[in-house]
Amino acid sequence: MVTWTGLEHFRVGRFNPPPPAIEADDFVYDLRPRWPRGEERGKSPAIEESFHSRRTFMETWRLPLSSSIRGKLISAGYTSLSSISSVSSTDLARGARNAWDMLHEEEALPRITTSCSDLDKILGGGISCRDVTEIGGVPGIGKTQIGIQLSVNVQIPREFGGLGGKAIYIDTEGSFMVERALQIAEACVEDMEEYTGYMHKHFKASQVQMKPRDILENIFYFRVCSYTEQIALVNHLDKFISENKDVKVVIVDSITFHFRQDFDDLAQRTRVLSEMALKFMKLAKKFSLAVVLLNQVTTKYTEGSFQLALALGDSWSHSCTNRVILYWNGDERYAYIDKSPSLPSASASYTVTGRGLRNSSSSSKRVKMM
Amino acid sequence: MKPRSLLSQSPTTSLKLTTGCETLDACLHGGFPCDSLTEIVAESGCGKTQLCLQLSLCAQLPISNGGLDGSALYLHSEFPFPFRRLHQLSRLFHLSNPSIYADHNDNPCDHVFIQNVHNVDHLFDVMSKIESFVKNSKTRLPLKLIVLDSVAALFRSEFENTPSDLRKRASCFFKISGKLKQLANKFGLAVVITNQVTDFVESSDGLSGLRIGNLRCLYSSGRRVVPALGLAWANCVNSRVFISRSDDSICQERREDDERSGSSYVSRRARRRFDIVFSPYLPASSCEFVITGEGICGRDAEKMDSTFLESGMVVREHQIDTRSLDKSKTLRLRLEKSVESSLGHRLNKTVNFGSLSYHTYANF
């Protein structure tokens, strides 16, 4: 049946040729709208030459390709033959890259050290940029300490092997204490000065320019008091980071606090959280920065007993690239790589000292590969 | 939205509320921090309420003396509220800090607002009114401290042990904590919450013995305890502090070298200990303290010989001279007099034990 508008289109010549009697193997009925969009909208219908341009649009439709391929070309925007002829196969593949190039790119990415060499070793050198890392553990294990340490370490200048960037610290719980950050910053500057003194014994090399107060100035600290503020801030981050291009790490401490209150509709919570996770991943890829999300631990009732698990449920566990779990083993704090696309499962111990995160002083074998 | 400049406060330390005791302040690096929730976990009778009462008075000290120059809101869920003790402490506080109250002719009790809360819904109700209270109050000192004593009592009766009720309970924890943190952030308040302990029961999944913080096991009065309300509540507070007592019952005899009288004292010590369980900026440390008529004060090692502790009170030994007494009865009267004058309240009963005598005092 041809409807009234259908008749008009038919008269003008906008129609697909009838399907062949014998179907090709990959034949798919294409149910997309049968008129071209885009260019034609911008022009008024009264212009005479539009008939001619309309003819050229149709050329993709007339190509002897299966309709699924035709449909995909049209939706990708290649509506006329001239546009297709100028394109190469790699462009059509939407910027697919060669894995070899990607490996080189990834190796060239710097990593943020955690100031604890065992932890760095199991993390493959430190927290990687362009990835979302989730760190979870019981209260008092040192999550906030890791967050503050990373926000200080990201500012280590390039001459000392750091990134020389700035940090964004999103505090949802109120655990960030300025005096602790100052303490860690002072220890970092002292370590850098010791390093210069050690490495450049012969000549007075460039003194460490950074002062602890400068380090504090380079941490952009946001305090959010409700989940709506948190969502609004995450939406705003894109704009903020475009204005402050040297931000290299975004730390959220902790991601779960506001989401464990009153969310009657768990499906809505999952939706909101996955949107947030997607935004973080996009931020990480777009600006080449590291996103570190600190999570809490809760008990989950599975298989008839209660077990410890990271908060926010199973669907959240897909939202991060790497996951590190912090736990107590006897009197020592341990970190365990729970999920990572490139790192093997391993655990290492660390301590929290007055100067920040450091290696634990126990002499037993600290890094355990699983 | 703009980030908050970290260097906007100078010196770069957050404001702290002194506890009124130097040893505790040294352990806490200045006192209880503002814009943060601190939890005090202790068994009953360890001194949580004493510490909270003392804090509500210290909040009125000027900022230069470690206070917050503000009033306190005391939300209590356990009955009865120790009014007498508050009046006693307030009197002593007024005497030791006359300058604050001289111009305005009020006394410390005027700046402690007491509200009782029966259950969780009542608490939400009260919290929703706090904001308007802070904005519209015509009191001389703004609200700077909120004390919630205790949070465990609110949850004692309403929730069963089923997973769905536990989940509801957990979401209540986060609601309470979220609201208090929001108030603390908005008005720069210090929030102190007390919590109780329950006995440690070994369970098959090992979760009741889960280590949280610097102490592997918490011991109080000789038995192993865990803080009430579980892991969910532990995630809601910023810092946790543990007060314990050990009924060591160390009888320390002090004999005077006098053949004649041969009287001595038996002191029974109940040691109270203050531990930092976890905190975002404090190292693991602990100290010991005593509770006196004047309130809580830290115990220094050297001073210990001259003071002894009996179920919460301290008698200053140097006021009592045993040599001049030949009868224990006279001794008792002397003791009573000296104690009364220094502490302002009376002994409960005296037990004579031949040449020894020891006294039991009323517990507050």
Interface residues (C-beta under 8 A of the other chain):
Chain A: V138 P139 G140 T144 Q145 I168 E173 G174 S175 F176 M177 V178 E179 R180 A181 L182 Q183 R213 L216 E217 I219 F220 Y221 F222 R223 C225 S226 A232 L233 H236 F257 H258 R260 Q261 D262 F263 Q296 V297 T298 T299 Y301 S305 F306 Q307 L308 A311 W328 D331 G354
Chain B: M1 P3 R4 S5 L6 L7 Q9 T12 T13 S14 H29 P33 D35 S36 L37 P163 A170 S171 F174 K175 G178 K181 Q182 A184 N185 K186 S204 D205 L207 L210 R211 I212 G213 N214 R216 L231 A232 A234 N235 V237 N238 R240 V277 F278 P280 Y281 P283
